[in-house]
């Protein structure tokens, strides 16, 4: 008598790349390079006009290349020198990422605060401060404005853009079906400073896009006053921790080594007690110690740094 044994076999893993090609979510190299070049030309032609129209600051933009791959890998490959924002545009793509180099935002902040272009050196790439992230949000929104104008999505819907964030603060992606995308990278020159911007777009939407050139750069909004008002407001509202340093009377090492709870050390100054006030490790004001009711206070007597030096230090 013959016995039949059922053998269980594991299902063949899905080839996500093949599936993406069959469903229009992964293109060939030639097509990707062609469309990426069109996006690059769009930004080279119109982003400088947006910047100059809104800030009075000239920049140059040029297409440098493109990379195809999984969206998660492309975003990770941007690295910590970029600030990112997730976006969506109805009737075009529910998800994409805009990125700008941190050095661009740092240099732009310096120039908007009054520094001459020829005095701004290449910044050290670092995570952006809260005030700089606010400026990055405006840079990324203008990148989004050019994108929205170029893809010409049906319905003329406004692009939705989430808050700008440092690369290190980006949340881990949700586990989902792998999605292929393309990174379009562009070089940006601001005076002597060189930086980058990038678009990370899903190929599902990217491959269907016919990039159109807006009729006139003047159609893009020109809100120069908005930039300055937003930056000024951020500066006014920012909370900075101040520290006061008072010189005490000199003691011998032997006396210092024997100090215990309850011992009292007198101030060095007998009448007007001098106080140095600092923030983030930088001395800013020379003050004198006083008292108002039950609270000790300090009265500013002199500046130890100029206003520009204080702002530059606190912005960093």
Backbone as CSV, one residue per row, in Angstrom:
resi,resn,N_x,N_y,N_z,CA_x,CA_y,CA_z,C_x,C_y,C_z
1,UNK,0.854,-1.203,0.000,0.000,0.000,0.000,0.886,1.248,0.000
2,UNK,0.584,2.207,-0.875,1.417,3.410,-1.010,0.895,4.517,-0.100
3,UNK,1.808,5.177,0.610,1.446,6.274,1.514,1.859,7.602,0.894
4,UNK,0.942,8.571,0.898,1.235,9.897,0.344,1.572,10.856,1.476
5,UNK,2.697,11.513,1.358,3.136,12.469,2.374,3.057,13.875,1.795
6,UNK,2.327,14.740,2.488,2.208,16.133,2.036,3.433,16.918,2.487
7,UNK,4.048,17.604,1.568,5.234,18.404,1.867,4.868,19.880,1.762
8,UNK,5.101,20.606,2.869,4.818,22.039,2.864,6.012,22.805,2.306
9,UNK,5.729,23.700,1.416,6.790,24.526,0.841,6.519,25.986,1.162
10,UNK,7.590,26.734,1.394,7.449,28.157,1.693,7.101,28.906,0.416
11,UNK,6.231,29.900,0.502,5.896,30.678,-0.694,7.116,31.427,-1.213
12,UNK,7.190,31.556,-2.513,8.310,32.260,-3.130,8.257,33.735,-2.743
13,UNK,9.357,34.287,-2.225,9.356,35.704,-1.845,9.003,36.596,-3.032
14,UNK,8.272,37.657,-2.751,7.883,38.584,-3.814,9.096,39.393,-4.259
15,UNK,9.287,39.488,-5.553,10.331,40.342,-6.113,9.743,41.749,-6.216
16,UNK,10.040,42.584,-5.217,9.427,43.912,-5.161,9.853,44.787,-6.337
17,UNK,11.085,44.624,-6.794,11.542,45.421,-7.933,10.759,45.059,-9.191
18,UNK,10.572,43.761,-9.419,9.810,43.322,-10.592,8.366,43.794,-10.502
19,UNK,7.783,43.657,-9.313,6.401,44.099,-9.121,6.269,45.596,-9.372
20,UNK,7.249,46.366,-8.895,7.216,47.814,-9.103,7.314,48.163,-10.585
21,UNK,8.153,47.453,-11.325,8.272,47.704,-12.766,6.966,47.413,-13.485
22,UNK,6.306,46.320,-13.092,5.062,45.917,-13.748,3.915,46.870,-13.445
23,UNK,3.996,47.559,-12.302,2.905,48.452,-11.883,3.248,49.934,-12.047
24,UNK,4.331,50.227,-12.740,4.682,51.624,-13.004,5.358,52.338,-11.865
25,UNK,5.938,51.579,-10.940,6.593,52.199,-9.794,8.103,52.166,-9.839
26,UNK,8.682,51.714,-10.946,10.139,51.666,-11.087,10.481,51.793,-12.562
27,UNK,11.230,52.821,-12.898,11.562,53.091,-14.287,12.972,52.688,-14.651
28,UNK,13.275,52.772,-15.944,14.626,52.471,-16.417,15.515,53.693,-16.240
29,UNK,16.796,53.442,-16.308,17.779,54.493,-16.026,17.629,55.693,-16.954
30,UNK,17.437,55.436,-18.246,17.362,56.528,-19.214,16.178,57.449,-18.924
31,UNK,15.029,56.852,-18.617,13.832,57.650,-18.331,14.009,58.461,-17.053
32,UNK,14.576,57.822,-16.024,14.785,58.508,-14.742,15.725,59.696,-14.911
33,UNK,16.807,59.511,-15.649,17.769,60.602,-15.853,17.145,61.748,-16.644
34,UNK,16.298,61.414,-17.634,15.659,62.452,-18.453,14.719,63.314,-17.613
35,UNK,13.838,62.669,-16.851,12.878,63.433,-16.047,13.589,64.194,-14.928
36,UNK,14.608,63.577,-14.332,15.375,64.259,-13.273,16.033,65.517,-13.809
37,UNK,16.569,65.438,-15.031,17.177,66.608,-15.650,16.175,67.728,-15.862
38,UNK,14.924,67.347,-16.183,13.877,68.354,-16.364,13.543,69.040,-15.038
39,UNK,13.489,68.258,-13.963,13.281,68.854,-12.638,14.449,69.774,-12.285
40,UNK,15.668,69.315,-12.565,16.842,70.125,-12.275,16.822,71.446,-13.011
41,UNK,16.403,71.419,-14.278,16.329,72.648,-15.065,15.256,73.583,-14.524
42,UNK,14.133,72.999,-14.090,13.058,73.796,-13.494,13.569,74.578,-12.289
43,UNK,14.296,73.905,-11.405,14.803,74.556,-10.196,15.914,75.550,-10.520
44,UNK,16.765,75.215,-11.484,17.844,76.131,-11.862,17.284,77.435,-12.414
45,UNK,16.148,77.341,-13.114,15.561,78.528,-13.738,14.739,79.366,-12.765
46,UNK,14.036,78.717,-11.824,13.025,79.451,-11.070,13.287,79.607,-9.579
47,UNK,14.025,78.689,-8.944,14.276,78.868,-7.514,15.091,80.130,-7.223
48,UNK,16.110,80.477,-8.038,16.827,81.738,-7.782,15.902,82.951,-7.835
49,UNK,14.912,82.937,-8.751,13.974,84.059,-8.826,13.128,84.162,-7.565
50,UNK,12.703,83.005,-7.044,11.905,83.001,-5.816,12.719,83.575,-4.663
51,UNK,13.964,83.117,-4.529,14.823,83.600,-3.444,15.069,85.094,-3.555
52,UNK,15.426,85.540,-4.739,15.748,86.951,-4.896,14.514,87.815,-4.716
53,UNK,13.370,87.337,-5.197,12.147,88.111,-5.062,11.697,88.262,-3.628
54,UNK,11.974,87.259,-2.784,11.472,87.285,-1.414,12.503,87.761,-0.400
55,UNK,13.768,87.625,-0.711,14.803,88.005,0.259,15.754,89.072,-0.253
56,UNK,15.768,89.288,-1.578,16.759,90.187,-2.144,18.136,89.570,-2.216
57,UNK,18.232,88.271,-1.947,19.519,87.568,-1.914,19.652,86.686,-3.152
58,UNK,20.709,86.864,-3.947,20.884,86.039,-5.145,21.522,84.690,-4.827
59,UNK,21.040,83.639,-5.491,21.653,82.316,-5.403,21.738,81.728,-6.800
60,UNK,22.603,80.740,-6.959,22.693,79.975,-8.202,22.359,78.524,-7.902
61,UNK,21.585,77.896,-8.777,21.181,76.502,-8.608,21.543,75.728,-9.862
62,UNK,22.106,74.530,-9.697,22.458,73.694,-10.846,22.220,72.223,-10.516
63,UNK,21.715,71.484,-11.489,21.438,70.059,-11.341,22.752,69.285,-11.302
64,UNK,22.886,68.380,-10.332,24.135,67.611,-10.208,23.960,66.123,-10.456
65,UNK,22.745,65.589,-10.337,22.575,64.164,-10.595,21.356,63.586,-9.909
66,UNK,21.145,62.303,-10.150,19.993,61.617,-9.569,20.377,60.195,-9.182
67,UNK,19.620,59.628,-8.253,19.853,58.267,-7.773,18.514,57.568,-7.620
68,UNK,18.440,56.323,-8.088,17.229,55.521,-7.954,17.423,54.484,-6.857
69,UNK,16.362,54.191,-6.114,16.459,53.196,-5.047,15.215,53.197,-4.191
70,UNK,15.261,52.470,-3.098,14.146,52.465,-2.160,14.061,53.812,-1.454
71,UNK,12.871,54.299,-1.229,12.686,55.603,-0.588,13.412,55.671,0.753
72,UNK,13.292,54.624,1.560,13.933,54.639,2.883,15.448,54.756,2.767
73,UNK,16.024,54.068,1.779,17.477,54.127,1.583,17.904,55.499,1.073
74,UNK,17.132,56.059,0.162,17.475,57.364,-0.407,17.457,58.455,0.659
75,UNK,16.460,58.408,1.535,16.372,59.403,2.613,17.530,59.229,3.587
76,UNK,17.838,57.976,3.933,18.947,57.715,4.854,20.272,58.191,4.264
77,UNK,20.438,58.048,2.953,21.698,58.421,2.310,21.930,59.930,2.275
78,UNK,20.886,60.731,2.485,21.084,62.185,2.526,22.018,62.561,3.672
79,UNK,21.823,61.951,4.828,22.739,62.162,5.945,22.417,63.376,6.788
80,UNK,23.227,63.554,7.833,22.948,64.551,8.869,23.259,65.982,8.461
81,UNK,23.786,66.195,7.254,24.041,67.567,6.806,22.809,68.191,6.154
82,UNK,21.690,67.467,6.148,20.452,67.962,5.543,19.361,68.153,6.593
83,UNK,18.484,69.115,6.319,17.238,69.284,7.052,16.105,68.866,6.125
84,UNK,15.122,68.139,6.671,14.103,67.504,5.841,12.700,67.979,6.208
85,UNK,11.786,67.822,5.251,10.360,68.039,5.508,9.572,67.111,4.594
86,UNK,8.581,66.434,5.154,7.714,65.553,4.372,6.586,66.367,3.758
87,UNK,6.275,66.057,2.502,5.227,66.792,1.815,4.267,65.879,1.087
88,UNK,3.151,66.459,0.664,2.175,65.742,-0.157,1.465,66.759,-1.037
89,UNK,1.040,66.308,-2.199,0.320,67.172,-3.132,-0.815,66.365,-3.743
90,UNK,-2.018,66.767,-3.434,-3.201,66.045,-3.901,-3.214,65.946,-5.425
91,UNK,-3.609,64.802,-5.919,-3.677,64.494,-7.352,-2.299,64.372,-7.997
92,UNK,-1.256,64.297,-7.158,0.080,64.023,-7.705,0.784,62.960,-6.883
93,UNK,1.098,63.245,-5.617,1.760,62.254,-4.771,1.390,62.481,-3.310
94,UNK,1.054,61.407,-2.587,0.714,61.545,-1.166,1.923,61.642,-0.259
95,UNK,3.105,61.404,-0.800,4.309,61.475,0.045,5.548,61.741,-0.792
96,UNK,6.329,62.698,-0.346,7.653,62.967,-0.898,8.426,63.743,0.155
97,UNK,9.715,63.913,-0.056,10.573,64.585,0.923,11.356,65.695,0.230
98,UNK,11.360,66.870,0.835,12.197,67.982,0.395,13.337,68.140,1.394
99,UNK,14.533,68.437,0.903,15.705,68.540,1.784,16.578,69.709,1.356
100,UNK,17.120,70.418,2.337,18.075,71.491,2.044,19.288,71.335,2.948
101,UNK,20.450,71.671,2.417,21.683,71.563,3.178,21.691,72.532,4.352
102,UNK,22.173,72.075,5.494,22.224,72.935,6.679,23.098,74.163,6.451
103,UNK,24.174,73.998,5.684,25.074,75.131,5.444,24.373,76.255,4.690
104,UNK,23.417,75.913,3.822,22.657,76.943,3.107,21.837,77.774,4.084
105,UNK,21.170,77.123,5.016,20.323,77.828,5.983,21.171,78.687,6.917
106,UNK,22.298,78.150,7.377,23.173,78.896,8.287,23.697,80.159,7.612
107,UNK,24.148,80.021,6.362,24.669,81.177,5.627,23.562,82.180,5.321
108,UNK,22.389,81.680,4.969,21.262,82.564,4.676,20.857,83.354,5.915
109,UNK,20.864,82.700,7.070,20.539,83.377,8.327,21.536,84.503,8.600
110,UNK,22.823,84.220,8.419,23.848,85.248,8.648,23.606,86.458,7.763
111,UNK,23.305,86.212,6.478,23.129,87.326,5.553,21.857,88.111,5.860
112,UNK,20.795,87.427,6.271,19.559,88.131,6.602,19.694,88.946,7.879
113,UNK,20.680,88.587,8.712,20.940,89.353,9.930,21.906,90.507,9.688
114,UNK,22.315,90.678,8.418,23.106,91.851,8.081,24.542,91.615,7.684
115,UNK,25.016,90.374,7.727,26.404,90.105,7.338,26.576,90.315,5.835
116,UNK,27.709,90.861,5.441,27.996,91.059,4.027,28.333,89.719,3.382
117,UNK,27.853,89.476,2.160,28.086,88.181,1.500,29.554,87.791,1.439
118,UNK,30.426,88.785,1.193,31.850,88.471,1.043,32.519,88.106,2.368
119,UNK,31.845,88.355,3.486,32.432,88.026,4.797,31.957,86.676,5.327
120,UNK,30.990,86.052,4.654,30.430,84.781,5.131,31.249,83.625,4.570
121,UNK,31.892,82.889,5.452,32.695,81.737,5.045,31.836,80.475,5.041
122,UNK,32.387,79.411,4.442,31.674,78.135,4.397,31.384,77.651,5.816
123,UNK,30.107,77.520,6.205,29.794,77.111,7.582,30.131,75.643,7.824
124,UNK,30.360,75.339,9.087,30.514,73.942,9.494,29.126,73.320,9.561
125,UNK,28.934,72.197,8.866,27.629,71.539,8.870,27.322,70.993,10.258
126,UNK,26.209,71.407,10.797,25.771,70.988,12.132,24.251,70.999,12.147
127,UNK,23.634,70.351,13.137,22.174,70.432,13.253,21.737,71.882,13.440
128,UNK,20.575,72.219,12.932,20.080,73.588,13.007,19.412,73.870,14.351
129,UNK,19.519,75.122,14.785,18.831,75.566,15.997,17.349,75.773,15.683
130,UNK,16.553,76.049,16.709,15.108,76.235,16.517,14.817,77.397,15.573
131,UNK,15.553,78.493,15.721,15.339,79.651,14.853,15.739,79.314,13.427
132,UNK,16.836,78.603,13.253,17.286,78.218,11.914,16.312,77.242,11.264
133,UNK,15.692,76.368,12.060,14.694,75.442,11.508,13.487,76.205,10.969
134,UNK,13.147,77.319,11.616,12.042,78.136,11.125,12.383,78.722,9.761
135,UNK,13.627,79.148,9.600,14.067,79.653,8.298,14.124,78.516,7.282
136,UNK,14.593,77.334,7.713,14.629,76.168,6.821,13.234,75.828,6.318
137,UNK,12.229,75.984,7.187,10.846,75.712,6.784,10.450,76.600,5.611
138,UNK,10.871,77.858,5.652,10.537,78.769,4.563,11.304,78.425,3.292
139,UNK,12.561,78.015,3.432,13.339,77.587,2.267,12.675,76.380,1.615
140,UNK,12.299,75.403,2.427,11.682,74.183,1.912,10.308,74.468,1.308
141,UNK,9.571,75.402,1.887,8.256,75.729,1.325,8.400,76.381,-0.046
142,UNK,9.463,77.151,-0.250,9.701,77.758,-1.568,10.151,76.699,-2.567
143,UNK,10.910,75.713,-2.096,11.229,74.567,-2.953,9.942,73.850,-3.352
144,UNK,9.027,73.718,-2.403,7.749,73.076,-2.688,6.902,73.878,-3.657
145,UNK,6.994,75.202,-3.576,6.247,76.061,-4.487,6.695,75.845,-5.927
146,UNK,8.004,75.726,-6.131,8.528,75.458,-7.470,8.082,74.076,-7.937
147,UNK,8.135,73.100,-7.033,7.697,71.744,-7.374,6.230,71.745,-7.788
148,UNK,5.401,72.401,-7.004,3.966,72.457,-7.298,3.709,73.107,-8.652
149,UNK,4.453,74.159,-8.964,4.281,74.846,-10.239,4.725,73.976,-11.410
150,UNK,5.759,73.154,-11.173,6.326,72.366,-12.263,5.581,71.095,-12.597
151,UNK,4.957,70.455,-11.593,4.264,69.189,-11.870,2.839,69.432,-12.364
152,UNK,2.303,70.640,-12.112,1.003,71.034,-12.651,-0.074,69.998,-12.348
153,UNK,-0.217,69.648,-11.065,-1.203,68.645,-10.662,-2.622,69.151,-10.899
154,UNK,-3.530,68.289,-11.365,-4.919,68.702,-11.605,-5.581,69.213,-10.326
155,UNK,-6.414,70.229,-10.484,-7.171,70.737,-9.349,-6.548,71.925,-8.656
156,UNK,-5.295,72.241,-8.980,-4.603,73.397,-8.384,-4.648,73.386,-6.862
157,UNK,-4.446,72.204,-6.269,-4.460,72.091,-4.811,-3.144,72.597,-4.225
158,UNK,-3.208,73.087,-2.990,-2.016,73.547,-2.295,-1.220,72.353,-1.770
159,UNK,0.087,72.476,-1.829,0.947,71.434,-1.280,0.902,71.483,0.242
160,UNK,0.881,70.317,0.871,0.954,70.230,2.335,2.381,69.873,2.724
161,UNK,2.960,70.641,3.632,4.343,70.418,4.042,4.413,70.357,5.558
162,UNK,4.960,69.282,6.076,5.093,69.132,7.525,6.289,69.936,8.034
163,UNK,6.482,69.948,9.340,7.527,70.772,9.957,8.919,70.294,9.556
164,UNK,9.796,71.258,9.310,11.196,70.933,9.019,11.855,70.345,10.261
165,UNK,12.727,69.368,10.059,13.394,68.732,11.198,14.809,68.339,10.812
166,UNK,15.688,68.332,11.804,17.047,67.852,11.583,17.013,66.366,11.255
167,UNK,17.983,65.929,10.471,18.040,64.524,10.054,18.040,63.596,11.263
168,UNK,18.760,63.977,12.314,18.880,63.114,13.491,17.567,62.983,14.261
169,UNK,16.625,63.894,14.014,15.344,63.857,14.719,14.248,63.165,13.912
170,UNK,14.588,62.645,12.749,13.576,62.011,11.905,13.139,60.685,12.507
171,UNK,11.835,60.459,12.522,11.295,59.227,13.075,11.551,58.059,12.132
172,UNK,11.703,56.877,12.714,11.918,55.673,11.915,10.690,55.415,11.050
173,UNK,10.890,54.986,9.795,9.746,54.745,8.905,8.913,53.558,9.363
174,UNK,7.625,53.607,9.061,6.739,52.489,9.370,7.046,51.319,8.444
175,UNK,6.860,50.110,8.964,7.052,48.917,8.141,5.939,48.866,7.101
176,UNK,6.307,48.873,5.837,5.321,48.873,4.761,5.940,48.234,3.526
177,UNK,5.127,48.110,2.480,5.639,47.566,1.225,6.717,48.508,0.700
178,UNK,7.885,47.992,0.338,8.960,48.850,-0.157,8.489,49.721,-1.321
179,UNK,8.890,50.983,-1.286,8.506,51.930,-2.331,9.767,52.488,-2.977
180,UNK,9.810,52.451,-4.283,10.975,52.951,-5.001,10.817,54.439,-5.280
181,UNK,11.937,55.123,-5.217,11.924,56.555,-5.447,13.155,56.998,-6.206
182,UNK,13.292,58.307,-6.342,14.464,58.895,-6.987,14.864,60.142,-6.202
183,UNK,16.157,60.294,-5.984,16.687,61.510,-5.364,17.249,62.408,-6.451
184,UNK,16.774,63.634,-6.506,17.282,64.638,-7.449,18.085,65.638,-6.637
185,UNK,19.362,65.726,-6.923,20.246,66.599,-6.134,20.679,67.788,-6.973
186,UNK,20.742,68.946,-6.302,21.135,70.186,-6.962,22.104,70.967,-6.083
187,UNK,23.097,71.558,-6.711,24.055,72.400,-5.996,23.486,73.812,-5.885
188,UNK,23.743,74.448,-4.748,23.299,75.825,-4.517,24.503,76.648,-4.074
189,UNK,24.689,77.792,-4.707,25.771,78.705,-4.330,25.168,80.000,-3.814
190,UNK,25.574,80.369,-2.605,25.144,81.616,-1.966,26.410,82.378,-1.604
191,UNK,26.779,83.348,-2.433,28.056,84.023,-2.214,29.202,83.037,-2.328
192,UNK,30.025,82.969,-1.276,31.158,82.032,-1.263,30.785,80.675,-0.695
193,UNK,29.530,80.512,-0.312,29.081,79.278,0.343,28.473,78.325,-0.678
194,UNK,28.891,77.066,-0.626,28.346,76.019,-1.495,27.543,75.043,-0.650
195,UNK,26.356,74.688,-1.134,25.509,73.756,-0.406,24.708,72.931,-1.401
196,UNK,23.678,72.248,-0.899,22.858,71.384,-1.745,21.398,71.468,-1.347
197,UNK,20.538,71.154,-2.306,19.138,70.863,-2.019,18.810,69.553,-2.715
198,UNK,17.744,68.892,-2.270,17.396,67.598,-2.863,15.896,67.356,-2.781
199,UNK,15.395,66.610,-3.763,14.026,66.113,-3.769,14.088,64.595,-3.729
200,UNK,13.302,63.975,-2.862,13.175,62.516,-2.852,11.724,62.212,-3.202
201,UNK,11.503,61.745,-4.438,10.159,61.591,-4.979,9.850,60.129,-5.264
202,UNK,8.638,59.661,-4.971,8.253,58.292,-5.325,8.191,58.153,-6.846
203,UNK,8.748,57.074,-7.367,8.755,56.909,-8.817,7.353,56.710,-9.385
204,UNK,6.421,56.248,-8.573,5.041,56.064,-9.033,4.493,57.368,-9.591
205,UNK,4.751,58.480,-8.897,4.300,59.791,-9.364,5.312,60.406,-10.321
206,UNK,6.581,60.231,-10.007,7.670,60.828,-10.782,7.605,60.422,-12.252
207,UNK,7.400,59.131,-12.528,7.440,58.624,-13.904,6.271,59.120,-14.746
208,UNK,5.183,59.519,-14.095,4.012,60.008,-14.825,4.066,61.514,-15.053
209,UNK,5.068,62.168,-14.476,5.106,63.628,-14.471,5.661,64.195,-15.768
210,UNK,4.951,65.157,-16.304,5.457,65.956,-17.416,5.776,67.336,-16.838
211,UNK,7.056,67.579,-16.634,7.478,68.831,-16.001,7.151,69.998,-16.921
212,UNK,6.440,70.980,-16.383,6.085,72.167,-17.157,6.766,73.380,-16.538
213,UNK,7.122,74.319,-17.377,7.772,75.541,-16.914,6.705,76.607,-16.715
214,UNK,6.606,77.193,-15.529,5.627,78.272,-15.315,5.818,79.381,-16.341
215,UNK,4.722,80.072,-16.665,4.783,81.103,-17.700,5.730,82.227,-17.327
216,UNK,5.774,82.542,-16.041,6.652,83.634,-15.604,7.019,83.423,-14.160
217,UNK,8.286,83.686,-13.863,8.721,83.540,-12.473,7.972,84.503,-11.571
218,UNK,7.469,85.603,-12.156,6.743,86.585,-11.374,5.451,86.062,-10.797
219,UNK,4.957,84.920,-11.338,3.736,84.342,-10.800,3.958,83.741,-9.422
220,UNK,5.198,83.413,-9.104,5.486,82.850,-7.793,5.434,83.963,-6.751
221,UNK,4.915,83.651,-5.582,4.693,84.681,-4.560,5.985,85.359,-4.149
222,UNK,5.866,86.654,-3.868,7.022,87.431,-3.427,6.676,88.003,-2.059
223,UNK,7.185,87.373,-1.028,6.825,87.759,0.342,8.068,88.120,1.140
224,UNK,8.847,89.053,0.615,10.092,89.425,1.281,9.849,89.871,2.718
225,UNK,8.782,90.672,2.936,8.512,91.173,4.277,8.215,90.040,5.241
226,UNK,7.547,88.978,4.731,7.198,87.835,5.586,8.444,87.193,6.172
227,UNK,9.481,87.035,5.344,10.720,86.412,5.828,11.274,87.200,7.009
228,UNK,11.419,88.508,6.844,12.040,89.320,7.886,11.172,89.380,9.140
229,UNK,9.857,89.447,8.962,8.972,89.485,10.121,9.031,88.181,10.902
230,UNK,9.064,87.042,10.182,9.102,85.755,10.867,10.401,85.588,11.648
231,UNK,11.529,85.956,11.032,12.822,85.816,11.706,12.889,86.749,12.914
232,UNK,12.419,87.996,12.747,12.438,88.942,13.864,11.578,88.439,15.015
233,UNK,10.421,87.880,14.682,9.525,87.372,15.720,10.164,86.210,16.466
234,UNK,10.836,85.316,15.737,11.505,84.187,16.383,12.590,84.670,17.332
235,UNK,13.339,85.680,16.906,14.408,86.210,17.763,13.820,86.805,19.036
236,UNK,12.729,87.560,18.891,12.116,88.195,20.062,11.550,87.171,21.036
237,UNK,11.004,86.070,20.522,10.316,85.107,21.374,11.234,84.025,21.926
238,UNK,12.438,83.938,21.401,13.333,82.870,21.846,13.731,83.065,23.306
239,UNK,13.709,81.979,24.062,14.099,82.009,25.466,15.572,81.607,25.589
240,UNK,16.351,82.421,26.246,17.785,82.168,26.411,18.105,82.122,27.901
241,UNK,18.831,81.104,28.324,19.218,80.978,29.730,20.446,81.838,30.009
242,UNK,20.313,82.768,30.952,21.420,83.638,31.343,22.051,83.117,32.627
243,UNK,23.352,83.304,32.744,24.078,82.895,33.941,24.868,84.084,34.477
244,UNK,24.940,84.201,35.794,25.680,85.288,36.439,26.870,84.715,37.202
245,UNK,28.020,85.365,37.057,29.240,84.916,37.726,29.748,86.036,38.635
246,UNK,29.931,85.712,39.918,30.394,86.683,40.911,31.736,86.218,41.463
247,UNK,32.683,87.131,41.549,33.994,86.787,42.096,33.923,86.770,43.623
248,UNK,34.421,85.686,44.215,34.449,85.550,45.672,35.836,85.899,46.201
249,UNK,35.926,86.098,47.531,37.228,86.408,48.121,38.180,85.227,47.935
250,UNK,39.447,85.536,47.856,40.457,84.495,47.657,40.668,83.697,48.935
251,UNK,40.830,82.391,48.791,41.094,81.498,49.919,42.278,80.614,49.580
252,UNK,42.969,80.157,50.606,44.071,79.226,50.380,43.515,77.849,50.042
253,UNK,44.346,77.033,49.413,43.928,75.673,49.075,43.551,74.887,50.323
254,UNK,44.299,75.130,51.404,44.006,74.426,52.649,42.619,74.759,53.168
255,UNK,42.277,76.059,53.123,40.946,76.470,53.583,39.854,75.886,52.694
256,UNK,40.081,75.936,51.375,39.082,75.414,50.430,38.839,73.929,50.657
257,UNK,39.908,73.195,50.937,39.765,71.743,51.113,38.979,71.382,52.375
258,UNK,38.881,72.336,53.329,38.186,72.046,54.592,36.776,72.635,54.653
259,UNK,36.321,73.247,53.553,34.983,73.835,53.563,33.923,72.762,53.773
260,UNK,32.904,73.119,54.545,31.823,72.177,54.836,30.493,72.910,54.762
261,UNK,29.413,72.154,54.783,28.078,72.743,54.725,27.895,73.755,55.849
262,UNK,27.423,74.952,55.507,27.206,76.003,56.495,28.285,77.058,56.493
263,UNK,29.465,76.771,55.922,30.530,77.774,55.830,30.109,78.882,54.866
264,UNK,30.580,80.090,55.130,30.220,81.257,54.323,31.468,81.823,53.658
265,UNK,31.348,82.139,52.365,32.444,82.781,51.630,31.955,84.157,51.201
266,UNK,32.713,85.180,51.500,32.306,86.551,51.182,32.593,86.879,49.720
267,UNK,31.836,87.879,49.194,32.133,88.383,47.863,33.473,89.117,47.889
268,UNK,34.152,89.147,46.746,35.416,89.863,46.639,35.190,91.368,46.776
269,UNK,34.141,91.885,46.121,33.845,93.317,46.177,33.062,93.635,47.453
270,UNK,33.456,94.721,48.136,32.829,95.050,49.410,31.570,95.907,49.245
271,UNK,31.522,96.767,48.223,30.354,97.642,48.049,29.550,97.200,46.822
272,UNK,29.855,97.783,45.668,29.144,97.408,44.443,29.712,96.088,43.934
273,UNK,28.940,95.023,44.104,29.414,93.687,43.727,29.297,93.510,42.215
274,UNK,30.438,93.331,41.544,30.459,93.170,40.086,30.010,91.760,39.698
275,UNK,29.188,91.692,38.640,28.655,90.417,38.151,28.870,90.348,36.643
276,UNK,29.356,89.204,36.157,29.485,88.972,34.720,28.307,88.105,34.282
277,UNK,27.513,88.593,33.333,26.360,87.841,32.826,26.716,87.236,31.472
278,UNK,26.428,85.950,31.321,26.778,85.249,30.082,25.626,84.360,29.634
279,UNK,25.697,83.936,28.374,24.740,82.974,27.817,25.491,82.069,26.860
280,UNK,25.229,80.780,26.967,25.905,79.793,26.114,27.424,79.915,26.182
281,UNK,27.928,80.304,27.367,29.367,80.356,27.554,30.028,81.639,27.094
282,UNK,29.272,82.623,26.622,29.856,83.878,26.149,29.471,85.015,27.089
283,UNK,30.479,85.769,27.569,30.215,86.935,28.410,29.561,88.028,27.571
284,UNK,28.463,88.584,28.095,27.726,89.584,27.331,27.611,90.927,28.042
285,UNK,27.398,90.914,29.367,27.163,92.161,30.083,27.936,92.189,31.396
286,UNK,28.390,93.396,31.738,28.978,93.652,33.046,27.889,94.296,33.901
287,UNK,27.603,93.703,35.067,26.475,94.145,35.893,26.915,94.349,37.344
288,UNK,25.985,94.852,38.147,26.216,94.935,39.585,25.067,94.226,40.301
289,UNK,25.405,93.586,41.406,24.425,92.808,42.159,23.522,93.725,42.970
290,UNK,22.229,93.394,42.990,21.279,94.171,43.777,20.201,93.264,44.339
291,UNK,19.169,93.895,44.866,18.088,93.114,45.457,16.777,93.863,45.293
292,UNK,15.725,93.125,44.947,14.389,93.690,44.826,13.448,92.808,45.627
293,UNK,13.043,93.297,46.805,12.224,92.474,47.683,13.015,91.276,48.173
294,UNK,12.479,90.087,47.946,13.149,88.870,48.391,14.042,88.269,47.309
295,UNK,14.104,88.901,46.153,14.854,88.333,45.032,16.114,89.145,44.762
296,UNK,17.214,88.435,44.532,18.436,89.094,44.097,18.311,89.434,42.612
297,UNK,18.883,90.551,42.216,18.827,90.996,40.822,20.204,91.474,40.386
298,UNK,20.350,91.720,39.090,21.567,92.348,38.573,21.154,93.544,37.718
299,UNK,21.937,94.610,37.782,21.693,95.806,36.989,22.789,95.914,35.926
300,UNK,22.393,96.018,34.668,23.364,96.098,33.578,24.098,97.433,33.640
301,UNK,25.432,97.359,33.608,26.257,98.569,33.629,26.928,98.815,32.284
302,UNK,27.320,97.719,31.591,28.061,97.898,30.347,27.944,96.637,29.498
303,UNK,28.052,96.819,28.178,28.055,95.685,27.252,29.473,95.161,27.083
304,UNK,29.619,93.837,27.099,30.924,93.224,26.846,31.011,92.700,25.415
305,UNK,29.871,92.678,24.692,29.819,92.246,23.294,28.874,93.173,22.551
306,UNK,29.088,93.301,21.239,28.181,94.110,20.435,26.887,93.340,20.195
307,UNK,25.860,94.054,19.759,24.567,93.406,19.485,24.713,92.319,18.427
308,UNK,25.477,92.597,17.362,25.665,91.600,16.302,26.391,90.370,16.823
309,UNK,27.403,90.581,17.675,28.147,89.451,18.235,27.249,88.582,19.107
310,UNK,26.384,89.226,19.897,25.467,88.472,20.760,24.493,87.657,19.923
311,UNK,23.907,88.290,18.885,22.957,87.576,18.031,23.620,86.414,17.309
312,UNK,24.809,86.667,16.752,25.517,85.599,16.036,25.794,84.429,16.957
313,UNK,26.188,84.729,18.200,26.507,83.655,19.144,25.259,82.867,19.524
314,UNK,24.173,83.562,19.812,22.947,82.884,20.234,22.289,82.134,19.093
315,UNK,22.424,82.620,17.866,21.850,81.917,16.712,22.513,80.572,16.518
316,UNK,23.831,80.516,16.816,24.566,79.272,16.616,24.246,78.236,17.632
